[in-house]
Amino acid sequence: MRIIVTEKISENGIEYLKKHADVDVKTNISRDELLEIIKNYDAIIVRSATKVDRELIEKGERLKVIGRAGNGVDNIDVTAATEKGILVVNTPAGNIVAAAELTIGLMLAIARNIPQAYHAGLNGDFRRDKFKGVELNGKTVGIIGLGRIGSLVAARLAAFNMRVIAYDPYMPDSRFEKYGVEKVTLDELLQQSDFITIHLPKTEETKKMLSEKEFKKMKKGVRIVNAARGGIIDEKALYNAIKEGIVAAAGLDVLEVEPKYNVERQDFNNPLLELPNVVFTPHIGASTYEAQENIGISIAQEVISALNGNLYGNIVNLPGVKSDEFSQLKPYMKLAEAMGAFYYQINDTPVRLVEVIYRGEISKTNTDIVTLYALKGFLKPVLEEDVSVVNAKLRAKEMGIEVVEGKIEEINHYSSLIILKITDTNGKTTQFAGTTYGEEVRIVEYMGHKVNFEPTEYMLFVKNKDIPGVIGHIGNVLGDFGINISTMQVSPNKNDGTALMIVSTDKEIPDEAVESLNKLNSIIKARAVKGLI
């Protein structure tokens, strides 16, 4: 495996990478050079300066993983990566304490005019009245976004004897209760807060979330902190609100457009930075020794884990799965992928609906990742290398296939069961069902037949007349091609005089052997399939 690192991470992180892969550290690489050589790498690790856009992703012929050393992925085209089946991993927890503490620092700075007083003192101005501030004690602070960092900020501000309120429609009430935070609407937060601090990712939904309309709802004299992402605040609206006296001060660690990373001096103009009551730091939220060490090691571990096929951890474009959950679900992933793989190997009709139904104990778990494996297996025979667990759902949608997931706790005979129902464009339904015994997987239903077989690499599915001699005929044909039968299972249908035969072999069954079988009068239909793809 080859990995390129285009921005600085900790030496311990680099050393970890080198134990598992060939690593090139190119922190001063130009855009043109990166576009030229990215085709040689299985993974790229960046911070916030390198733009991993669609052009770069398209040129990354071998790319399997994009690692972001830090939280935000604004500089990564996650949609393009997902389309290509590339995992995007980040380190959202590596710098959360550092970001929370900087938020508190900025809040104190704008409450007490600390930077302004410092510079005045350096220049011999010791007039204290110029820098009269306000106390945090007894004030109301509104937190927009009660995720990891917002929660840490809430806990710390409670120690200042502040009333802490928060707006986050995606968090359960239990999270607000856990941190002693009052849940409010966004309008209530804007109207009641003496201080507002933002802890959200930058998305289409949050872009310019605080604009002219929102500023008009705020208390006069409110103080605002943004150490999350530039662009969540409409900077022109903030400038006007400060000039009008609505906002008394702002503490910003991020801007919508920021100076180039690691450049000491350059021409950079932003009207906000000309205001005396704006405190600005150059995106240093993660800039502590502890955070950088955590981030460097964490991103190295995430990238190597993802390259090794472990789909748990901080994967941006997959459902969140913990390590222990992944181990528990792994047999079901294998089972779902195998069942999905059968359809297009035995049917040619296009599909309009895929239903994945979980029954029993499995229904009580987070099965999103299992469904993706079912879709990956289902699409692999027709899309080959163009499908992965990352983009399987997207590929299904592009093909006009509806995907439905269902859960039923009640079950007979098995502790857990996965049912895969595939409905084609003619309305015909093909159904498989499977279960697990520890690490072993078993298909227990196929097209209405009760069976019990383990998917193997080389298999033969035969629908035949239920008459004497069929097994011998099949054995003779396979023997003529030098193929040994490993296992064989027969499931007769007494209603129509047919039987289903499932055969596992020691090697791939050539097309000529299948053609010979289909010429036999006793064979209705024979298909060679791969149970593991």
C-alpha positions, 0 to 999 in steps of 0.5 A: 500500500502506498500513502501520500501525506501532503500536510504536516502531522505528528512524527508518531503518526508518520512512524505508525504509517511507515510500519504498515505502508510505503509513505511519501511525505510531501508537505510542499507539493504543488497542485499540478504535481499532486494531480500528476502523481496521485494515481500511484497512491492508495490513500492520501492524508490532508489537513485543511489546505489541500483541496481533494476535489473531483478532479483530484479524485478522478485522477486517483485511480488507486485511491481507496481512502482519503484521510482528513487530519482533523474534523471538518471535510470542507476541502474534500468532495465527499460526494465525488469520493462516495461515487468512486467508492472511496472511504473518507475518514477523519478525526473528530475527537482528536481536537475537541478539548482544544477547540472547546478551550479556545472557545472559552478563551475567545469568550473571555477575550471579548468579554474583558477586551483582553487583546485590546488591553494587552496591545494598549499596555504595550504602547504605554496606554494604561487607561483602565476605563477604556477596557471595561468589560462584562462578566460571564457570571449570571449571563445566558449563553446560547450554544448552536450545536450540542455535539462533541465540542458544544457539549464540552463548552456547555459543561465548562460554561456551567462552571461560570454560573451561566445559564446555558441554553442550546439549539440542536434539532438532531440531538435527543432530549437526553443529551440536553439533560445530561449536560444540564442544558435548556433546549430551545428553538433557534429564535428563542436562543437568538432572543435570549442570549448574551453570548452565542457560540457556534459548534456546527459543521459547514453544510448547505443547511448551515451555510450563512445560518446567522444572517441579517434576519437572525441578527435583527432578532438578537439582544442588543450587545450580544457577543458572538464566538465562532471557532467552528467553520467559516461561512456559517456566519454571513460576514457582511451581516456580522459587520453591519450588526457590529457597526449598528451596535447589535453585536458588542464584540465577536471572537472568530477563529475561522473566516469564510475565506482564510489566508493560506496556511503556514504563510507568515505575511501576505496581502489579506483584507477582510473588513471584519478584522479592521473593527476594534471589537473583533478578536481574530485568531488564525484557525488555531482551534486544533493547535495544541501539542496534545491535539496535534499528537492525538490527530496525527496518531488517530488519522494514521490509525484510521487510514491503515484500518480502512485500507485493511477493510475495517469499516468502523471508526470515523468514516464520514461516508458510511454509517457509524459503526463501533469496533465491537459492533463491527465484529458482532455484525461481520458474519451478517455482512458476509451473509447479506453480501452472499445472498445479494450476489445470487440474484443477477447470477441466476436472473437477467430481469432488471430490478425495481425493489430490494427489501432487506428484512431483519428478524429476531436479535439482529433486528435490535442492532444498527443494521445499516452497514449490513444492508450496504453489504447486501446491495454491494453483493447484489450489484457486483455481478453487473457493475463489477469494479464500479461498486463498493460498500461505500457507493452501493446505495448511490448506485442502486438509486442511479439504477432506479432501484428502491431500497427498503429496510424492515425489522421484526423482532418476532421469529421462530426456529432461529435467533436471527434471520435476514430475508432478502426480497428482490422484485423485478420490473415484471413484478416477480419476487425472488427471495432468499433467507439466511442465518448465522451460527457463530462465524458460520453463515447459512442460506436457509431458504431459496425460491421457496425451497427450505435449504441449509448450505454455506455459500462457497466460491464455486457453486452450481444451482440446478432446477431439475425434474425430480426423477431417478438418475439426475444426480448421476448425470450431473456428476458425470458432466462435471467429472468430464470437465475434471470438477470434483463435487465438494457438497451437494444438497437436494430439496424436492418440491412435491407439488410440481415434481421438481427439485432444487439441487445446490452443488459446491465444487472444488474449482470454477465451473466453465460455461461449456459444462453448464451448457452440457447440463442444460442440454440434458432432458432432466435439467430445467435450468442450471446456473454456475454461481459464485457464493463469495465474490 
